[in-house]
Amino acid sequence: MPAPILHLGATVLCSHAGQANPLAPFPRVTVSGQPVVSLTSPYAVAGCALTGTPNPPCATAQWVVGAVRVLVGGAPVVTMAGSSVAVPTGTPLLPVMAQTRVLAS
């Protein structure tokens, strides 16, 4: 099913409301004037609310499922319908807001 492509300016949170940002967006392809994100780009998580527990907070994350038919630089683009895993908690990232003009499946 088609879903919006995530880009550098998309709002993505960890499951504990920490802000997640891509470390290596693909600069040669842009949507809404900002670089898109591919599966090869790790995410850094800042402000994870899991800090007050004995479990370590989310530090990084990686998308594991993206678009099947749309590639940038040979790697699938990340979509709002994709799947991800945060390290070390194993929880998913939650895309909250992204551009809506370009969809990928």
Backbone as a ProteinNet text record, in pm:
[ID]
protein_1_A
[PRIMARY]
MPAPILHLGATVLCSHAGQANPLAPFPRVTVSGQPVVSLTSPYAVAGCALTGTPNPPCATAQWVVGAVRVLVGGAPVVTMAGSSVAVPTGTPLLPVMAQTRVLAS
[TERTIARY]
84	0	88.9	58.5	139.3	132.5	245.2	253.5	348.8	335.1	425.2	571.7	660.5	804.1	852.7	939.4	996.8	1115.8	1130.8	1240.6	1305.7	1409.9	1486.6	1399.8	1299.8	1216	1095.9	1081.1	967.2	981.2	868.4	868.6	856.2	960.9	964.5	1002.4	926.1	949.9	978.2	1053.8	1065.5	937	918.9	795.5	780.7	887.8	885.5	893.3	855.9	845.6	979.2	1085.9	1214.3	1218.3	1282.3	1293.1	1398	1360.2	1451.9	1482.7	1611.9	1655.4	1748.2	1733.1	1821.4	1962.8	2062	2201.2	2258.8	2202.8	2256.5	2145.1	2068.2	1966.3	2034.2	1958.1	2012.4	1994.7	2102.3	2090.1	2055.8	2071.4	2047.7	1900.8	1815.3	1671.1	1599.7	1515.5	1444.5	1293.5	1221.6	1076.3	1048.7	960.8	932.3	1061	1159.8	1284.2	1381.8	1354.2	1442.1	1482.1	1603	1649.7	1562.5	1544.9	1469.9	1560.7	1500	1574.1	1560.8	1671.8	1669	1691.8	1674.5	1692.6	1835.1	1930.6	2070	2103.2	2016.8	2044.4	2000.9	2094.3	2053.8	1989.1	1914.7	1851.5	1913.8	1933.2	1976.7	1853.3	1841.8	1726.3	1773	1707.5	1740	1615.3	1631.5	1520.8	1425	1471.2	1385.4	1343	1214	1160.2	1183.6	1251.9	1277.6	1396.6	1449.5	1570.2	1552.9	1434.1	1414.3	1395.6	1410.2	1390.6	1525.1	1529.1	1655.2	1694.9	1600.2	1630.9	1697.9	1793.9	1856.9	1760.7	1770.4	1680.5	1718.4	1627.8	1654.3	1769.1	1866.3	1980.6	1987.3	1967.7	1968.2	1852.3	1826.7	1721.1	1755.1	1693.2	1715.3	1584.1	1551.3	1433.9	1470.7	1382.1	1409.5	1317.9	1206.3	1115.2	1079.9	1100.2	1068.6	988.1	999.7	929.9	989.3	906.4	950.9	986.7	914.7	929.8	1005.2	1035.5	1103.3	1237.4	1345.5	1481.1	1551.9	1643.5	1735.4	1875	1966	2101.3	2106.1	2009.6	2005.6	1941.3	1893.7	1830.7	1685.4	1596.2	1455.8	1440.2	1344.4	1314.5	1232.5	1240.1	1163.1	1026.3	922.2	786	723.5	613.3	543.8	486.7	469.9	415.6	525.5	651.4	762.8	776.1	868.4	895	1036	1053.6	1184	1205.6	1331.3	1367.5	1463.9	1433.1	1522.6	1616.5	1737	1837.7	1863	1866	1862.1	1724.1	1619.5	1488	1412.5	1437.9	1366.5	1227.9	1194.4	1063.4	1067.7	952.2	951.6	957.9	998.5	986.1	845.1	797.1	661.8	667.5	648	643.5	513.3	524.6	408.2	363.7	461	426.3	533	488.7	579.1	507.2	581	519.2	415.5	315.2	207.9	195.2	281.3	268.3	327.8	431.4	499.1	478	418.5	391.8	479.7	510.3	587.4	525.7	542.2	491.3	599.5
-118.1	0	124.9	222.2	344.3	422.5	482.2	562.5	678.6	787.6	901.4	864	919.4	899	989.1	935.6	1017.1	1095.8	1216.7	1304.2	1361	1440.8	1494.9	1573	1643.9	1725.5	1654.8	1525.9	1452.2	1440.9	1441.4	1423.5	1274.1	1219.4	1078	1068	990	973.2	827.5	804.6	667.8	638.8	516.6	478.8	547.9	613.1	681.9	833.6	882.3	1024.9	1094.4	1021.5	1083.2	1119.8	1230.1	1276.6	1194.9	1140.2	1060.3	1135.4	1145.3	1215.1	1127.4	1128.9	1047.5	1104.6	1016.4	1060.3	1076.3	1006.5	1012	1012	1122.5	1127.3	1127.1	1092.9	1085	1221.3	1300.7	1439.6	1459.5	1358.5	1376.2	1369.5	1321.5	1314.2	1389.9	1485.1	1563.6	1557.7	1571.5	1590	1707.4	1795.1	1917.7	1993.9	1985.1	2058.2	1999	1878.7	1817.5	1677.3	1632.4	1500.8	1387.4	1283.3	1165.4	1076.5	980	887.3	747.1	675.4	537.2	442.1	313.4	213.3	208.4	258.9	253.5	358.6	456.2	564.1	527.5	526.8	506.4	633.3	619	731.9	747.2	871.5	901.6	944.1	894.7	926.5	1012.6	1125.3	1216.5	1241.6	1244.6	1277.4	1163.8	1040.5	925.9	932.4	917.9	930	806.2	707.8	585.2	602.3	723.6	747.1	723.1	733.3	717.3	573.6	479.4	338.1	266.4	144.1	69.2	26.1	28.1	-6	112.8	88.9	200.5	262.3	393.3	460.1	429	460	444.4	537.7	487.8	568.2	582.2	471.1	472.1	387	395.6	313.5	289.8	187.1	153	105.6	156.3	107.5	-26.3	-122	-255.2	-289.4	-219.2	-239.8	-103.3	-90.3	34.8	5.8	94.3	77.1	-40.7	-108.4	-222.2	-175.7	-77.8	-38.6	91.9	166.7	295.5	290.6	312.3	306.9	439.5	473.9	586.3	534	553.6	503.9	353.4	282.7	137.4	82.7	168.4	124.8	172.3	94.5	136	263.6	348.1	466.8	425	506.9	482.8	547.9	475.1	529.2	528.6	599.9	604.1	467.8	378.3	245.2	142.7	184.8	92.2	49.2	-43.6	-94.9	-57.9	-35.5	2.2	-61.4	-56.7	-110.6	-14	25	110.9	23.3	73.6	1.3	82.1	25.4	-116	-167.9	-86.3	-127.6	-223.4	-219	-305	-254.9	-133.2	-76.1	-6	16.4	80.5	232.9	293.8	438.3	468.6	587.5	627.5	752.6	741.1	860.8	935.8	1060.2	1138.5	1230.2	1294.4	1388.9	1384.9	1384.4	1388.2	1457.2	1482	1540.5	1442.4	1491.2	1403.1	1400.2	1470.6	1478.5	1359.5	1297	1186.6	1058.5	959.4	830.4	723.8	620.3	507.4	378.5	274.9	144	40.1
0	0	0	-83.1	-87.5	44	79.3	201.1	175.3	249.3	231.7	259.3	177.1	195.2	308	394.2	501.6	448.4	497.4	458.2	583.4	563.4	675.5	773.4	726	813.2	873.3	848	903.4	1054.8	1122.6	1267.4	1297.5	1359.3	1394.6	1541.6	1617.4	1760.7	1793.1	1900.7	1951.3	2028.6	2070.4	2141	2276.1	2322.6	2452.2	2434.8	2317.1	2283	2263.4	2238.4	2205.7	2058.2	2024.1	1886.2	1812	1696.5	1614	1485.1	1451.6	1331	1248.9	1115.4	1031.8	1031.2	1038.4	1039.9	899.4	800.6	664.6	560.5	549.7	444.2	307.2	202.1	66.9	-0.2	-16.2	-59.7	-207	-290.3	-434.3	-472.6	-382.8	-409.6	-298.1	-336.6	-236.1	-257.1	-148.9	-150.7	-57.7	-99.1	-22.8	7.8	-82.3	-65.6	34.2	83.6	182.8	138	173.5	130.9	186.2	104.6	149	233.1	301.1	385.7	327.1	321.2	273.3	390.8	365.4	470.9	524.3	449.4	494.3	599	619	713.9	855.2	950.5	1090.6	1145.3	1250	1318.2	1456.2	1499.3	1636.1	1714.8	1836.8	1920.5	2036.9	2057.5	2167.3	2250.9	2380.5	2469.2	2496.8	2487.1	2517.4	2664.1	2690.5	2825.8	2911.5	2860.2	2936.2	3030.6	3046	3124.4	3273.8	3328.5	3472.1	3516.4	3427.7	3460.6	3459.5	3511.3	3506.9	3365.5	3272.1	3133.4	3064.9	2976	2904.7	2803.6	2780.9	2685.7	2540.9	2450.6	2307.1	2269.9	2196	2155.1	2003.6	1933.7	1787.9	1739.7	1610.2	1550.6	1404.1	1349.1	1208.6	1149.2	1030.4	958.9	895.8	903.3	847.4	730.1	716.7	604.2	547.2	416.7	347.3	222	125.6	-1.5	-78.4	-153.8	-234.9	-375.5	-426.1	-566.4	-588.5	-485.1	-500.7	-427.9	-504.6	-449.9	-471.1	-381.1	-399.5	-369.2	-462.2	-442.3	-425	-481.8	-472.2	-345.3	-257.1	-131.6	-128.1	-67.6	-57.1	25.5	-13.4	66.6	188.8	292	414.4	397.4	433.7	426.8	566.2	578.8	707	745.1	647.6	674.9	702.3	698.8	719.3	864.3	886.7	1021.8	1063.7	1192.4	1245.4	1381.8	1426.9	1557.6	1624.5	1748.9	1826.6	1908.9	1928.4	2006.5	2132.9	2249.8	2285.5	2324.5	2313.4	2365.3	2274.1	2142.9	2049.2	2013.1	2053.9	2023.1	1887.4	1823.3	1691.2	1700.1	1589.5	1574.5	1525.8	1557.8	1520.4	1434.3	1301.9	1218.7	1245.4	1286.6	1324.7	1211	1145.7	1040.5	932.1	806.7	691.6	576.6	471.1	352.2	297.4	227.9	179.1	27.6	-43.2	-189.5	-262.4	-205.3	-273.1	-194.1	-260.8	-198.9	-263.5	-188.3	-242.2	-190.6	-269.9	-225.7	-243.9
[MASK]
+++++++++++++++++++++++++++++++++++++++++++++++++++++++++++++++++++++++++++++++++++++++++++++++++++++++++

